[in-house]
Amino acid sequence: MPTTKIISLNANGIRAAARKGFFDWLPQQNADVVCIQETKAQFDKLQADPSFFPEGYHHYYVDAQKKGYSGVAIYCKNKPNKVITKLGVEEFDNEGRYLEVQFNDIAVVSLYAPSGSSSEERQQAKFRFMDVFMQHLKSLKRRKREYIICGDWNIAHKEIDLKNWKGNKKNSGFLPEERAWLDDLFDKQNYVDAFRQVNQQEDQFTWWSNRGQAWAKNVGWRIDYQITTPGLKGLATSESIYKDERFSDHAPLILNYKLSL
């Protein structure tokens, strides 16, 4: 059975990640699909630089209307049969949060879910997103193809998924309502947290605050996921969180699957 390697990274600005060596590192990985979130760049501003169009890949970008904000991208070796650039909800499509590439039996999504940490207004937007996205996730299960949804979901699921869980129970990203939403996704809808299928260890984080010594002390959160539809359960074979270099305040999340695109 062939294997497929998928990388997901919240770049916190794709130009900033490029300056920190992301596009020098990427060719060595030989990934089949690369999902990027928070590009923070308009497509027309990237076109003059071939770095943002890695050789050997098809490239797709979705921008936010607001400059320097949000945005997602996918690079894939195989040309998809179809590319979908909208979730179908104007509020979130204007923010450039969803990009889907469909192959024969598998689709891969680059998702940047809203954060609610900046204000109560943004938290309410996050709750609205959770409501509409759950309906979308339910509809995906009824389709003929299977899905791998990669990206920054901006929720740590369980206590094991962040260092200071006791102090964050009332903070966005670890609110009871957010965690219950993931419980529903995994326990009732039977979606699969692919990383946890192959790694149940503690201190497996993908994001660290830039404040204080969070990175140095590994005081982090696991808020980046590769989540699959139920039919792909058990097909993740290995994982890694790349921390030898720091391209962003997030680390690349890498999974290998026993499947072909």
N, C-alpha and C positions, 0 to 999 in steps of 0.2 A: 504493500500500500504506500503510495507517495505521501510525502509530508508537505505541509504548508506552513510557512513562517510568517507571522504577523507582528508588526511593531506598532505600538500606540504611544504617542507623546503629546502632552500639552506643552507647546513650545514657549508659551508666554512671550510671544512675539517671534515670528519665524526669522526675521532679520537678525534679532538678537541671538537666537539659537545658532544661526549661520556663523556669526562672529565668534561664537564659543566652540565652533568645530563640529557642529552636528552633521553638516554635509560632507565633511572629511571622513567622519566615522561611518556614515550610512552605507557607502558602497561595500565596506568590509562585511556587512551583515548578511548580504545576499537574501534579503527579505522578499517574500512574494507580494505582500501588501504592507504599506506604511500609512497609518492614519495619524493625522496631525490636528490638534485643536489649538485654538487661540492664536491664529496666525497674525492677527492685528495688522494686516496689510491689505491694501486694495490690489487686486490682480494686476492692474495696469502698471503699478509701481514695481512689480516683480519681473515683468517680462524681459527687461533688458539684461537680466543677470541669469546666466544658464545654471547657476547653482541651485536655483529653485525649481529646476526641471531635470532631475537626475537622469542620467543616461540609462536606457534599458527599461524605462517605466512610462506608462501612460499617466498623465497628471490632470487632476481635477481640483479646482478651488471654488469655495463658496464664501463670499465676503459678507460682512455686516454692512448695512447702509451707513452706519456711523463709522467714520474713519478711525483707524487705530484701535479697533474694538473687535473682540470675538473672532469669528471666522474659522472654517475647517478646510481640510485638504485630504486627498487620498492619492497616493502613488501606487500603481499596481502593474506587475509584469505582464499579465494577460489582459487583453482589452476586454472590458465588460460588454455584455450584451445591451445593457441599459444603465444610465446614470440618472439618479434622482437627486435634485438639489433642494427640495423643499419638504418639510414635514406636513405642510398643508394648513398651518396656523400662522396667520400673518404676523402676529406679535413676535413670534420666535423665528420665523423665516426672515424677518427684517434684521434679526441679529446674527444670522449666519451660523446656525447651530447644528445643522443636519446635512449629511452627504452620504448617499447610498450608491454602491456599485453592485450590479447584479451579474452573476455568472450563470452557468447552466443550472446548478442545483444549490448554489450557495450565494448569499449576498453578504457584503461587508459594509458596515456603517461606521463613519467617523462622527461622534457625538460630542458636543460640548454643552452639557446641561448647565443651567444658570446657577450661580452662587447667590446665596442670600445674605452673605456676611456683611455687606456694605451698608445696608439699611433695611428697615421693616418693609419698605416699598418693594425692594428687590426680593425679600423673603416671600412676600405675597406673590410676586411674579414666579418665583421658584415653585410655589405650591400649585399655581395654575399650570405650569409646565408639567409637573408631576401628574396632574389629573389627565391632561390631554395625551401625555406620552404613555401612560399606562394603557389607555384605550388603543393607542397605536401598537403597543407591544402585544396586546391581545389579538389585534387583527393580523399581525405578522405570523402568529402561530397557525392561522387558518390558511396560509399560503402554501404553495407546493414546494417552495425552496426553504432551506434552513438559513438562519441569520447569525452572524457574529457582530455584535455591537460593541465597538471599541471607543474608549474615550474617557473623558473626565466627567464622571457622574456627580461629583461634588457632594457625595454622602459616604461617610464611613459606616459600614454595616454593623459591626459588632465591636465589643470592647477590645478585642485582640487587634482591631484595625486602626487604632490610634494610641499613641503613647499615654497622653494625659486624658484618658476617657472620663475620669471622675470630674475633672474641672471643665469639661466641655458638654455636659449633658443638656445645658440650656443654650448652647451655641449652634448657629447654623452649620449644617454638615453632620451633626450628631444629635439632632432633635428627635424626640420619640416618634413624631409623625413621619419623619424622613426614614428612620430605621424601620418602622412598621411597613412603610411603602416597599422597601427592599425585601422584608419578610414576605410580603404578599407576592412579590415578583418571583422569589425563589421557592417558597413553600406552597403557594396556591397555583401560580401560573407555571411552575416547574421550569423556569429559566435557570440557567447554570452559570455560576461564577467560576469560569474556567480556571482561573489562577488557583482558587481554593480546592479544585479537584486534584491538583498535583502538589500543592504546598499548603500545609496547615500550620506552619510555624508562626511564632510571634515575631514582632518587629519587622514585618514585611511592609514597608511603607513606600509610597510613590510621590509624596509631596511633603515639603518641609517649608515652614515659614522662613522668610528672609530676616526675620527679627531674631536678635540674640544669637545663640549658638545652636539653633535647632538642627541644622545639617550636621554640624560637627558631633553633636550628642545623639544624633538619630532620634530626635523628638519629632516624629512625623505622623502622617495620616495615609491610609490606603484609600484613595478616592478615585483612582484610575482603574478601570476594569476592562476585561474582555468578557462579555456576557453573551451566552449563546441560547438559541432556542432549544427546547428539550431534546430534539432529535440528534443533537451533536454531543450529548452527554457522554463523557468517557473518552472523547476523541482528542482532548488536550494531552500531550505526552510529556512536555517539559516546559519550564518557565524560567525567566530571569528578569530581575530588575537591575538595569545597568547603572552603576554608580561610580565607575572608574573615572568618568569625566562628568562635569555638570553643565549641561546645555541649557538648563531652565531651573525653575524652582520645583519642577516635576522631574521624575526620571523615566526613561523609556521602559515600557512594559512589553516584554517579548514572550510570545507563546508559540509553540510548535503544535500542530494538529495532524492527526492521522487522517488526512482527506486531501482531495485535489480540487482545484477551482476550475 
